[in-house]
Amino acid sequence: MIVDTRAAPPIRRRLRRVGTVLSWLAVGPVAAWATVRLAGLDRGPLVQALAFTPYAAGWSVLALAAALALRRWWPAAVAAVAAVTLLGLVVPRALPAPQPAAAGPTLRLLTANLLAGAADARTLVDLVRTRQVDVLTVQEFTPDAQAALDRLGLDRLLPYRNLNAQVGTPGSGLYSRWPISDAGIRTNRRGWGFTQAYGTVTVPGAPPVRVESAHPSAPYALDQVGAWRADLTAQPPATGDGELRILAGDFNATLDHSPLRALLRTGYVDAADATGAGLTGTWGPYDGDLIPPVTIDHVLVDSRIAVGSVRVHDLPGSDHRPVLATLTLPAR
């Protein structure tokens, strides 16, 4: 039998072209993602996409492996740069950071989004009781939720409060074991968005702490991105050497969104990030939606406050998971 070997080189060339195309198809998106994230280009539809940056970091490793397996060196080089960039941004969230030498009392703070009051009140009260929570911030807080929580004994566990229960999603609340002063309600989006209850909590043995239940707008549609950015920009900055501040709630933003990073640069620390729990999902599939978990609920603390631990708990009836932070305050 006679074999025509003249056909072999064209076939090999076509296979190489296919391999090159496949390599770039795998590498191109992660390279673009790394560029957008590094440059802080969260605009328009990119805002929602950037919430899933940890998943893109994982994909970048697979893209690099594919390019190396296909021996496509230029795509592999680009993939390597993208992988190093994305992993360098994401992996530190899984590593604990040094804490300040705070020597004051312990503060256990829990924050929970109640999904327009649909969250299971008994589970939340049980969390407050068993975890010995000192301060609770709630979002999407309704009159029915307030009544249910009090029937289950929250008013006895956390007797001090500043509440703004509203039908639907705007409501907010702040509960405390200790007295609250200078309390008020902030309304986002120029007076008609989510509300944020705040107040100064007096913890025995520590300086006063300003605590606020944070709930900026959600960028759920393109015409909401401007309000989302404005709400995050309007959050109260940390005060440096002034009053201690804690912002805790549903920020509708991850650490891959530039407005939240700008807020952190004023002097806050993300409690989960500081303890190596920064990749634990808090929103997504918890009410049955097929959405990969992302981390949009945060406890931001003054950099003078030490973070001991962060735990995320289940809350039936809500699409969010409560975040419990154990903190050590500076001594008075």
DOTORKOL-398690 format. One record per residue: residue number from 1; x, y, z of N, C-alpha, C in turn. Coordinates in steps of 0.001 Angstrom, whole numbers. Each point is the difference from the previous one (the first is absolute). Layout:
N
ATOM    nr    n.east   n.north      n.up   ca.east   ca.north     ca.up    c.east   c.north      c.up
ATOM   NUM         X         Y         Z         X          Y         Z         X         Y         Z
...
***
This chain:
332
ATOM    nr    n.east   n.north      n.up   ca.east   ca.north     ca.up    c.east   c.north      c.up
ATOM     1       849     -1191         0      -849       1191         0       887      1244         0
ATOM     2      -370       976      -817       768       1247      -108      -716      1079       793
ATOM     3       733       694       924      -563       1074       822       503      1333      -524
ATOM     4      -933       909      -234       361       1339      -475       333       871      1216
ATOM     5      1279       188       218       428        772      1173      -112      1503      -203
ATOM     6      -321       405     -1233       -93       1441      -240     -1175       633       744
ATOM     7      -989      -826       423     -1150        561       710       283       252      1477
ATOM     8      1054      -628       525       260        118      1432       322      1415       453
ATOM     9       919       723      -667       316       1354       477     -1208       922        46
ATOM    10      -879        77     -1019     -1178        869       112      -893      -375      1179
ATOM    11      -161     -1295       254      -823       -419      1138       622       473      1296
ATOM    12      1315      -152       116       663        456      1226      -133      1507       157
ATOM    13       115       725     -1117      -143       1455        89     -1405       381       453
ATOM    14     -1010      -694      -526     -1363        298       413      -216      -315      1479
ATOM    15       570     -1113       453      -125       -345      1406       691      1027       896
ATOM    16      1155       494      -471       692       1018       786      -821      1279        66
ATOM    17      -624       377     -1125      -850       1195         4     -1177      -173       951
ATOM    18      -601     -1185       -24     -1114       -268       918       477       102      1451
ATOM    19      1172      -581       295       541         75      1355       270      1434       425
ATOM    20       527       802      -931       273       1403       317     -1288       757       283
ATOM    21     -1020      -219      -831     -1292        670       206      -596      -404      1341
ATOM    22        23     -1285       312      -552       -461      1268       754       604      1182
ATOM    23      1322       108      -136       796        584      1082      -409      1446       260
ATOM    24      -121       777     -1085      -363       1401       182     -1431       160       493
ATOM    25      -883      -906      -419     -1375         59       502       -48      -244      1496
ATOM    26       887      -840       500        52       -251      1443       701      1120       753
ATOM    27      1050       551      -605       849        975       684      -548      1414      -100
ATOM    28      -580       354     -1147      -449       1372      -232      -922       549      1070
ATOM    29     -1058      -734       380      -910        544      1014       663       256      1351
ATOM    30       887      -904       442       615        229      1309       999      1149       -62
ATOM    31       658       172     -1148       905       1139      -142      -785      1306        53
ATOM    32     -1157        32      -692      -844       1193        32      -525       240      1417
ATOM    33      -393     -1072       668      -529        119      1366      1060       576       939
ATOM    34      1226      -515      -108      1067        500       864       251      1479      -255
ATOM    35       -61       415     -1262       217       1406      -343     -1085       881       594
ATOM    36     -1259      -418      -165     -1124        777       523        74       110      1516
ATOM    37       271     -1112       657        53          9      1466      1170       830       510
ATOM    38      1169      -162      -607      1174        726       468      -157      1496      -213
ATOM    39      -647       384     -1094      -182       1421      -312     -1219       602       687
ATOM    40      -801      -814       668     -1191        509       668     -1050       507      -957
ATOM    41      -174      -683     -1122      -938        441     -1036     -1387      -611       210
ATOM    42      -519        83      1229     -1326       -560       252     -1060      1018      -407
ATOM    43      -422      -131     -1235     -1028        855      -587     -1016      -875      -715
ATOM    44     -1243       461       -53     -1024       -700      -761      -124     -1464       396
ATOM    45       -97      -884      -986      -179      -1431       306      1214      -627       679
ATOM    46      1145       669       -50      1186       -555       653      -133       -12      1524
ATOM    47      -885       837       553      -176         36      1450      -472     -1353       511
ATOM    48     -1044      -537      -627      -492      -1307       428      1045     -1086      -251
ATOM    49       659        56     -1147       973      -1045      -341      1137       -52      1007
ATOM    50       484      1159       444      1165         15       872      -260      -638      1361
ATOM    51     -1260      -155       377      -299       -689      1256       500     -1439       -21
ATOM    52       186      -558     -1205       393      -1401      -132      1495      -140      -312
ATOM    53       784      1005       350      1437        -26      -260       708     -1213       613
ATOM    54      -348      -466      1209       668      -1208       500      -162     -1201      -925
ATOM    55     -1130      -100      -668      -196      -1106      -943       871       209     -1242
ATOM    56       144      1253      -431       881        291     -1133      1445      -341       341
ATOM    57       384       208      1267      1359       -366       413       217     -1500      -128
ATOM    58      -990      -785       387       106      -1448      -178        63      -391     -1462
ATOM    59      -805       657      -839        15       -285     -1435      1345       353      -624
ATOM    60       655      1049       524      1285        409      -570      1034     -1114       123
ATOM    61       -58      -770      1078       927      -1115       175      -285     -1085     -1041
ATOM    62     -1280      -278      -241      -365       -990     -1016       402       468     -1392
ATOM    63      -168      1288      -279       391        537     -1299      1508      -125      -206
ATOM    64       764       274      1043      1452       -153       -96       377     -1456      -245
ATOM    65      -642      -907       727       299      -1426      -185      -341      -450     -1416
ATOM    66     -1103       504      -544      -389       -386     -1359      1012       505     -1020
ATOM    67       432      1260       155       973        555      -950      1330      -748        73
ATOM    68       412      -378      1200      1245       -760       142      -144     -1393      -601
ATOM    69     -1151      -621       221      -214      -1341      -551        24         9     -1519
ATOM    70      -513      1096      -593       -21        120     -1460      1306       579      -539
ATOM    71       901       354       924      1318        539      -377      -147      1281      -829
ATOM    72      -899       858       455      -167       1311      -637       602      1018       952
ATOM    73      1227       407      -322       789        717       990      -457      1437       209
ATOM    74      -409       688     -1047      -487       1364       200     -1293        22       809
ATOM    75     -1003      -805      -357     -1174        -57       878       364      -421      1423
ATOM    76       951      -912       143       396       -439      1341       620      1152       789
ATOM    77       813       816      -676       621       1136       685     -1059       999       469
ATOM    78      -970       288      -879     -1078        923       377      -823      -587      1147
ATOM    79      -287     -1302       -87      -768       -661      1055       745        45      1325
ATOM    80      1311      -160       -41       786         29      1230       -92      1364       682
ATOM    81        89      1071      -800      -107       1352       564     -1389       211       594
ATOM    82     -1044      -436      -724     -1368        166       499      -214      -807      1275
ATOM    83       516     -1230        27      -181       -851      1180       702       592      1218
ATOM    84      1233       464      -189       735        602      1119      -743      1232       510
ATOM    85      -517       800      -924      -726       1206       388     -1252      -342       798
ATOM    86      -840      -877      -553     -1268       -316       653       211      -749      1308
ATOM    87       899      -958        -2       261       -726      1246       611       914      1064
ATOM    88       845       929      -447       584        947       949     -1038       902       632
ATOM    89     -1101       260      -724     -1075        824       541      -938      -785       898
ATOM    90      -182     -1278      -293     -1034       -795       664       536      -834      1165
ATOM    91      1150      -647      -179       497       -957      1006       215       639      1375
ATOM    92       483      1251       109       188        564      1346     -1257        13       855
ATOM    93     -1170       -61      -610     -1241        -14       783      -161     -1294       787
ATOM    94       724     -1017      -395       -55      -1281       713      1116      -126      1034
ATOM    95       767      1065       207      1133        -24       923      -223      1022      1114
ATOM    96       170      -383      1256      -181        964      1088      1088      1067        -4
ATOM    97      -369      1190       452       928       1128        52       296       352      1455
ATOM    98      1150       629       262       298        440      1371     -1071       972       509
ATOM    99      -263       -40      1298     -1030        828       609       618      1028       938
ATOM   100      -668      1131       186       514        993       957       -80      -530      1422
ATOM   101       794       570       861        84       -467      1391     -1093       652       840
ATOM   102     -1248      -260      -350     -1119        528       777      -130      -777      1308
ATOM   103      -244       711      1099       -18       -646      1309     -1303       246       750
ATOM   104     -1048       400      -715     -1271        296       642      -941     -1192        -4
ATOM   105     -1290       248       184      -980      -1087        94      -292      -628     -1363
ATOM   106      -588     -1191        42      -411       -704     -1207     -1392       475      -423
ATOM   107      -172       153     -1297     -1293        366      -577      -353     -1032     -1064
ATOM   108     -1131      -671       167      -470       -973      -994     -1116       649      -803
ATOM   109       258       216     -1281      -939        722      -862      -508      -922     -1103
ATOM   110     -1314       -14      -181      -650       -812     -1030      -749       919      -944
ATOM   111       125      -257     -1313      -780        754      -981      -758      -964      -881
ATOM   112     -1246       368      -352      -852       -908      -763      -956       779      -890
ATOM   113       -77      -406     -1268     -1021        502      -917     -1193      -952        82
ATOM   114     -1188       539       278     -1176       -821       295      -881      -259     -1218
ATOM   115       416       408     -1186      -753       -218     -1239     -1458       442       152
ATOM   116      -167      1320       178     -1331        597       142      -793      -660      1125
ATOM   117       704      -361      1077      -646       -568      1170      -317     -1475       -79
ATOM   118       408      -680     -1108      -358      -1410      -181       920      -961       750
ATOM   119      1122       478       524       940       -879       692      -631      -589      1252
ATOM   120       456     -1188       369      -543       -698      1156       429       696      1286
ATOM   121      -968       570       701       295        780      1198       579      -870      1107
ATOM   122      -488     -1233       143       484       -862      1072      1488      -305      -171
ATOM   123       411      -275     -1236      1417       -281      -246       859      1196       394
ATOM   124      -462      1198      -350       779       1192       308        95       220      1510
ATOM   125     -1112      -137       711        27        189      1448       854     -1075       665
ATOM   126       -86     -1219      -487       847      -1072       539      1483       316      -186
ATOM   127       341       575     -1158      1390        400      -230       431      1053      1016
ATOM   128      -846       993       221       326       1049       963       199      -593      1380
ATOM   129      -869      -947       369        66       -584      1343      1213      -916       156
ATOM   130       162      -939      -914      1058      -1008       170      1389       570      -234
ATOM   131       101       981      -885      1313        598      -299       289      1217       870
ATOM   132      -911       310       914       180       1116       939       310      1303      -734
ATOM   133      -819       281      -982       182       1198      -826      -264      1248       836
ATOM   134       847       994      -177      -127       1267       719      -678      1073      -839
ATOM   135       253        -4     -1303      -569        997      -901      -492      -719     -1246
ATOM   136     -1205       357      -447      -596       -587     -1197      -423      1109      -941
ATOM   137       421       -99     -1259      -505        903     -1022      -805      -821     -1008
ATOM   138     -1147       532      -414      -868       -710      -943      -359       925     -1155
ATOM   139      -159      -602     -1168      -432        709     -1195     -1258      -682      -548
ATOM   140      -735       735      -840     -1289       -469      -536      -900      -438      1160
ATOM   141      -109       906       950      -632       -224      1298     -1429       536       -39
ATOM   142      -972      -852       282     -1410        347      -140      -700        22      1362
ATOM   143     -1187       615        78      -760        -36      1258      -327     -1422       450
ATOM   144      -334      -874      -943      -288      -1387       381      1236      -685       581
ATOM   145      1170       277      -608      1240       -583       529       286       520      1393
ATOM   146      -215      1284       224       224        562      1330      -891      -671      1029
ATOM   147     -1275      -174      -325      -929       -619       936       388     -1449       283
ATOM   148       389      -732     -1042       375      -1402       182      1248      -131       859
ATOM   149       967       856      -210      1236        -56       782      -265       297      1469
ATOM   150      -867       975       258      -314        321      1388      -791     -1116       663
ATOM   151      -919      -641      -723      -754      -1119       580       936     -1126       437
ATOM   152      1117      -138      -703       959      -1069       295      1060       427      1011
ATOM   153       -99      1234       510       869        407      1097      1181       876      -362
ATOM   154        71       510     -1237      1140        849      -352        12      1287       828
ATOM   155     -1196       478       358       -61       1231       792       631      -178      1373
ATOM   156        61     -1215       490       634       -252      1298      1498      -262      -142
ATOM   157       393      -611     -1113      1422       -267      -228       755      1281      -341
ATOM   158      -609       833      -834       630       1246      -449     -1012      1126       222
ATOM   159       -52       547      1195     -1085        924       354       120      1397      -587
ATOM   160      1190       395      -431       176       1346      -553       -80       -88     -1517
ATOM   161      -674       964      -618      -268       -138     -1430      -264      1339      -675
ATOM   162       313        21     -1280      -391       1103      -880      -534      -659     -1263
ATOM   163     -1321        33      -180      -637       -803     -1033      -768       864      -985
ATOM   164        57      -392     -1245      -779        649     -1055      -628     -1092      -862
ATOM   165      -968      -691       573      -670      -1087      -718      -916       586     -1078
ATOM   166       114      -535     -1209      -841        447     -1110      -445     -1208      -818
ATOM   167     -1158        99      -594      -481      -1057      -879       900       -71     -1226
ATOM   168       350     -1222      -429       869       -168     -1156      1459       -93       406
ATOM   169       868       691      -749      1443       -140       200       721      1203       616
ATOM   170      -615      1187       151       794       1149       468       399       -31      1456
ATOM   171      -658      -798       843       170        104      1441      1373      -406       509
ATOM   172       324       490      1190      1309       -244       602      -141        27      1509
ATOM   173       918      -685       680       -72          0      1450      1349      -206       653
ATOM   174       125       540      1207      1193       -163       825      -451      -400      1400
ATOM   175       446     -1167       464      -291       -505      1337      1312       -74       780
ATOM   176       -99       187      1334      1219        -32       811      -283      -506      1407
ATOM   177       997      -643       561       -43       -392      1412       229      1213       898
ATOM   178       678      1021      -549       359       1176       779      -700      1243      -545
ATOM   179       -22      1068       776      -738       1191      -419       478       573     -1335
ATOM   180      -955       568      -730       256        647     -1286      -326      1478       145
ATOM   181       905       866      -445      -243       1446         7       226       558     -1403
ATOM   182      -376      1253      -185       193        689     -1284      -517      -859     -1161
ATOM   183     -1157      -592       165      -547       -910     -1008      -682       781     -1120
ATOM   184       -49      -619     -1155      -667        623     -1137      -191      -991     -1131
ATOM   185      -606       488     -1077      -254       -811     -1189       534       753     -1213
ATOM   186       853      -664      -748       506        564     -1246      -764      -640     -1167
ATOM   187      -396       815      -968      -689       -522     -1183       890       159     -1212
ATOM   188       253     -1093      -687       856         24     -1183      -751       534     -1219
ATOM   189       722       157     -1056      -518        387     -1302      -863      1262        70
ATOM   190       581      1045       573      -629       1314        71     -1396       -47       612
ATOM   191      -157      -840      1019     -1224         61       782     -1058     -1015      -324
ATOM   192       215      -906      -970     -1062       -969      -273       530     -1417      -219
ATOM   193      1194      -280       486       551      -1340      -128       -86      -765      1308
ATOM   194       893     -1002       149        83       -750      1255       371       944      1137
ATOM   195      -454      -331      1202       357        802      1167      1072      -705       815
ATOM   196       696       769       826      1088       -522       826      -136       555      1418
ATOM   197      -354      -884       933       -84        393      1402      1403        83       600
ATOM   198       228      1019       812      1317        142       613      -140       532      1415
ATOM   199      1060      -139       768        29        533      1347      1348      -259       639
ATOM   200       272       698      1070      1242       -183       743      -257      -946      1175
ATOM   201       728     -1111         1      -170      -1041      1013      1055       205      1088
ATOM   202      -447        21      1243       900        172      1134       305     -1358       609
ATOM   203      1173      -525      -298       434      -1298       516       851       248      1240
ATOM   204      -338      -593      1142       802        230      1207      1479      -322      -214
ATOM   205       862       936       356      1439       -205       -99       601       366     -1331
ATOM   206      -810       531      -932       502        352     -1337      -494      1390      -383
ATOM   207       671       657      -922      -520       1266      -511     -1327      -228      -718
ATOM   208      -823      1023      -154     -1250       -136      -749       270      -485     -1434
ATOM   209      -920      -810      -518       139       -560     -1335     -1227       371      -828
ATOM   210       237       653     -1120     -1096        344      -923      -259     -1210      -893
ATOM   211     -1187      -579        87      -354      -1188      -778     -1128       369      -958
ATOM   212       137      -443     -1239     -1027        306     -1009      -336     -1257      -793
ATOM   213     -1295      -193      -236      -488      -1119      -803        35       417     -1465
ATOM   214      1022      -442      -720       249        487     -1351      -843      -753     -1029
ATOM   215      -540       745      -973      -767       -633     -1076       -62       906     -1226
ATOM   216      1116       138      -723       -30        745     -1249      -875      -694     -1042
ATOM   217      -336       746     -1040      -819       -539     -1087       669     -1195      -659
ATOM   218      -810      -826      -631       504      -1151      -742       114       341     -1485
ATOM   219      1095      -388      -659       162        272     -1437      -677     -1078      -843
ATOM   220     -1290      -229       243      -699      -1117      -651      -354       283     -1449
ATOM   221        94      1269      -427      -263        383     -1391       944      1144      -368
ATOM   222       197       198     -1293       948       1021      -435      -386      1389       499
ATOM   223     -1302       284        73      -395       1338       437       104       184      1512
ATOM   224       430     -1049       726       182         92      1447      1461       137       401
ATOM   225       910      -117      -961      1423         24       332       407      1357       575
ATOM   226      -556      1069      -527       333       1327       517      -408       166      1453
ATOM   227     -1210      -460       346      -462         77      1390       859      -871       907
ATOM   228       371     -1178      -491       872       -907       766      1319       679       337
ATOM   229       603       620     -1006      1285        661       222      -156      1196       944
ATOM   230     -1076       762      -181      -222       1171       853      -221      -410      1453
ATOM   231      -761     -1080       213      -261       -455      1373      1274      -467       686
ATOM   232       834      -737      -716      1254       -455       591       929      1176       296
ATOM   233        31       965      -902       850       1174       197      -467       825      1194
ATOM   234     -1312       -34       273      -561        801      1088        89      -669      1364
ATOM   235       511     -1234        60       124       -662      1303       973       777       888
ATOM   236      -260        63      1309       872        784       881      1413      -563        38
ATOM   237      1009       808      -235      1379       -497        37       457      -277      1417
ATOM   238      1052      -783       106       634       -193      1306       596      1321       462
ATOM   239       213       125      1301       374       1297       556      1438        86       489
ATOM   240       816     -1024      -255      1399         84       411       147        10      1506
ATOM   241       371      1140       547       190        118      1443     -1265       433       720
ATOM   242     -1109       164      -729     -1246        454       610      -836     -1152       516
ATOM   243     -1318       140       -87      -933       -996       516       161     -1329      -731
ATOM   244       -77     -1091       745        25      -1322      -613     -1267      -201      -825
ATOM   245       161      -636     -1169     -1161       -246      -870       -23     -1450      -458
ATOM   246     -1216      -517      -126      -226      -1313      -605     -1159       130      -976
ATOM   247       214      -443     -1225     -1074       -116      -994      -236     -1490      -222
ATOM   248     -1232      -449       187      -286      -1423      -131     -1312      -186      -741
ATOM   249        40      -806     -1068     -1243       -236      -710       200      -558     -1383
ATOM   250     -1020       192      -819       -23       -444     -1394       480      1158      -862
ATOM   251      1260       -71      -439       583       1090      -773      -274      -125     -1495
ATOM   252      -565     -1123      -430      -222       -231     -1427      1280       233      -803
ATOM   253      1122      -335       591      1303        173      -642       982      -972       624
ATOM   254       955      -445      -793      1076       -852       492      1292       814        58
ATOM   255      1047      -634       479      1292        679        52       592       216     -1387
ATOM   256      -653      -493     -1038       448        250     -1367      -661      1218      -612
ATOM   257      -811       727       761      -643       1215      -493       735      1220       549
ATOM   258       369       897      -885       846       1130       392      -638       936      1026
ATOM   259     -1329       274       -18      -535        886      1043       143      -569      1409
ATOM   260      -130     -1314       137       183       -600      1329      1465        62       420
ATOM   261       896      -225      -943      1427        100       346       362      1431       387
ATOM   262      -620       984      -650       252       1398       360      -484       284      1416
ATOM   263     -1141      -569       380      -494        175      1361       960      -626      1010
ATOM   264       526     -1165      -317       960       -650       893      1249       857       188
ATOM   265       403       678     -1045      1220        810        93      -149      1194       939
ATOM   266     -1217       340       409      -158       1089       966       422      -425      1403
ATOM   267       197     -1304       215       445       -464      1310      -763     -1176       558
ATOM   268      -826      -631      -839      -714      -1203       430       798     -1250      -359
ATOM   269      -337     -1103       687       500      -1328      -314     -1205      -904      -195
ATOM   270        13      -794     -1060     -1055       -992      -182       280     -1178       930
ATOM   271      -930      -276       932       253       -984      1042       254     -1391      -573
ATOM   272      -779      -397      -999       190      -1329      -583      1348       -99      -695
ATOM   273       355      1021      -741      1288         30      -686      1148       -84      1006
ATOM   274      -155       673      1139      1069         46      1005       229     -1342       674
ATOM   275     -1004      -869       -19       119      -1282       706       139     -1187      -940
ATOM   276       125       250     -1307       123      -1096      -949     -1321      -603      -425
ATOM   277     -1112       682       304     -1327       -480      -392      -597       847     -1115
ATOM   278       850       708      -723      -481        959      -980      -568      -593     -1270
ATOM   279       113     -1315      -179      -571       -644     -1192     -1262      -797       335
ATOM   280      -484       108      1219     -1214       -715       386     -1217       708      -570
ATOM   281      -802      -714      -763     -1160        616      -636     -1067       398      1005
ATOM   282      -659      1137      -260     -1087        458       874     -1297       228      -761
ATOM   283        30        17     -1328     -1218        216      -798        77      -846     -1259
ATOM   284     -1140      -455      -467       -46       -755     -1250     -1046     -1083       -10
ATOM   285       401     -1233       266      -924      -1124      -195      -847      -340      1220
ATOM   286        29       816      1050      -534       -435      1294     -1522         7        68
ATOM   287      -665       601      -997     -1461       -111       -63      -435      -793     -1229
ATOM   288       933      -778      -571      -343       -881     -1102       420       468     -1371
ATOM   289       492      1236      -132       454        497     -1296      1322      -658      -391
ATOM   290       169      -248     -1291      1225       -636      -487      1054      1068      -268
ATOM   291       504       587      1057      1004       1056       -82      1200      -439       823
ATOM   292      1205        28      -550      1175       -343       820       120       954      1189
ATOM   293       369      -488      1160       103        871      1179      1020      1114      -211
ATOM   294      -350      1188       465       928       1125         6       -47       650      1384
ATOM   295       995       824       283       145        589      1335      -347      1481       -62
ATOM   296     -1275       316       308      -428       1405       -44      -447       519      1365
ATOM   297       -57      -860      1004      -316        432      1364      1316       121       770
ATOM   298       188      1128       641      1296        290       619      -174       630      1370
ATOM   299      1024      -167       818       160        765      1234      1293       789      -169
ATOM   300      -132      1299      -173      1166        878      -137       258       665      1344
ATOM   301      1216      -158       505       320        524      1327      1148       990       -93
ATOM   302        -9       944       908      1121        925       161      1293      -802       140
ATOM   303      1067       473      -612      1265       -740         7       598      -136      1390
ATOM   304      -525       719       989       476       -135      1375      -681     -1155       728
ATOM   305     -1003      -603      -613      -739      -1120       594       601     -1304      -495
ATOM   306       254      -935       895       548      -1309      -374     -1139      -962      -317
ATOM   307       192      -784     -1047     -1006       -986      -399       480     -1379       435
ATOM   308      -787      -664       854       378      -1321       473      -440     -1104      -933
ATOM   309     -1257        76      -453      -521      -1037      -890     -1208       533      -748
ATOM   310      -291      -648     -1124     -1216        278      -779      -613     -1331      -383
ATOM   311     -1291      -136       254      -728      -1212      -358     -1241       394      -791
ATOM   312      -312      -794     -1013     -1192        215      -805      -991     -1112       302
ATOM   313     -1253       369       239     -1016       -961       429     -1143       -66     -1012
ATOM   314      -781     -1055        85     -1173       -147      -851     -1187       732       615
ATOM   315      -874       530      -873     -1218        667       438     -1117      -365      -966
ATOM   316      -783     -1041       305     -1088       -406      -904      -944      1166      -305
ATOM   317      -443        51     -1241      -917       1048      -409       668      1219      -587
ATOM   318      1322       101       120       744       1135      -550       952      -474     -1081
ATOM   319       295       897      -952      1006       -303     -1016      1392       415       453
ATOM   320       103       498      1232      1289        370       589       300      -906      1190
ATOM   321      1267       -54       374       427       -722      1200       538      1012      1012
ATOM   322      -446       -79      1237       488        936      1025      1499      -157       233
ATOM   323       635      1118       304      1445         33       285       176       382      1465
ATOM   324       723      -841       739       281        249      1412      1483       278       157
ATOM   325       330      1184       517      1392        394       227       243       156      1495
ATOM   326      1066      -622       483       419        164      1387      1163       992        15
ATOM   327      -181      1106       675       929       1127       -51       540       309      1397
ATOM   328      1195       557        39       560        522      1230       186      1505      -179
ATOM   329      -664       766       855        60       1460       -96      1221       536       741
ATOM   330       444      1184      -335      1046        621       801      -513       269      1413
ATOM   331       889        40       967      -393        327      1368      -248      1492       107
ATOM   332      -881       345       914      -287       1426       212      1211       721       549
***
